[in-house]
Amino acid sequence: MTPSPRACEAPTDGPVRTCVGCRRKDTREALVRLVVDRAPLDGTLRVVVDERRSLPGRGAWVHPDPRCYELADKRRAVGRALRITTAVEHVWQDNAGRA
């Protein structure tokens, strides 16, 4: 029996996550983690980059590639992955180059 094509593309070293933009699997180190944070001044919700990958709560993973960010935004995948139903500020797009 031959393995499925998707099984062949998953990396084997370390934890594997799925990019919410392109839906490809990759290692944690190759992806950026996004989380929901509450703005300190006005209390609004915003999606931010979790640089240390240790903030509490649900996380959404995306490749640090503008195409993946665009796909994730177009498909509204970040909101679904984080289970957000309200509109949020997308601070993560501003930080795409840093991560």
C-alpha positions in Angstrom: 0.0 0.0 0.0 1.5 3.4 -1.0 1.2 6.4 1.4 -1.1 9.3 0.4 0.6 12.4 -1.2 -0.3 14.5 1.9 1.5 12.1 4.2 4.7 12.4 2.2 4.8 16.2 2.4 4.7 16.5 6.2 8.1 17.2 7.8 9.2 14.7 10.4 11.5 16.7 12.8 9.6 18.2 15.6 5.9 19.2 16.0 4.0 19.7 12.8 1.4 22.5 12.3 -0.8 23.5 9.4 -0.6 27.0 7.8 -4.1 28.6 7.8 -3.2 30.4 4.6 -1.9 27.7 2.2 -3.0 24.7 4.2 0.5 23.1 3.9 2.0 21.3 6.9 5.3 22.4 8.3 7.4 22.4 11.5 6.6 24.9 14.3 9.9 26.7 13.6 9.0 27.4 10.0 5.6 29.0 10.9 4.5 32.1 12.8 2.0 31.8 15.6 -0.9 34.3 15.8 -3.0 34.8 18.9 -5.8 37.2 20.1 -4.7 39.9 22.5 -6.6 42.7 24.2 -5.3 46.2 23.4 -4.0 47.8 26.7 -5.5 51.3 26.1 -9.0 50.7 24.8 -9.5 46.9 25.4 -10.3 46.1 21.8 -9.3 42.7 20.5 -6.5 42.4 18.0 -4.5 39.5 16.4 -0.8 39.7 17.1 2.3 37.7 16.4 3.4 35.4 19.3 7.1 35.8 18.8 8.0 33.4 21.6 5.2 31.0 20.7 4.2 30.9 24.4 1.2 33.2 24.9 -1.9 31.6 26.4 -4.9 30.8 24.3 -5.6 29.4 20.9 -3.1 30.0 18.2 -3.3 30.1 14.4 -0.1 29.2 12.4 0.9 30.8 9.1 4.0 30.8 7.0 6.0 34.1 7.1 5.2 34.7 3.4 2.9 37.5 2.2 1.0 35.1 -0.1 0.1 33.0 2.9 -1.0 36.1 4.9 -3.1 37.2 1.9 -4.7 33.7 1.5 -5.5 33.5 5.2 -7.1 37.0 5.2 -9.1 36.3 2.0 -10.4 33.0 3.4 -11.0 34.5 6.9 -9.0 31.5 8.2 -7.4 33.3 11.1 -10.7 34.3 12.7 -12.0 30.7 12.3 -8.8 29.2 13.7 -8.9 31.5 16.7 -12.7 31.1 17.0 -13.3 34.8 16.9 -16.7 36.0 15.8 -16.2 39.8 16.3 -14.1 42.1 14.1 -10.5 42.4 15.2 -7.6 44.6 14.3 -5.0 42.7 12.3 -1.7 43.8 13.9 -0.2 40.6 12.6 0.0 41.9 9.0 2.2 44.7 10.1 4.5 42.3 11.9 4.8 39.9 8.9 8.3 40.9 8.0 9.6 40.7 11.5 8.6 37.1 12.2 
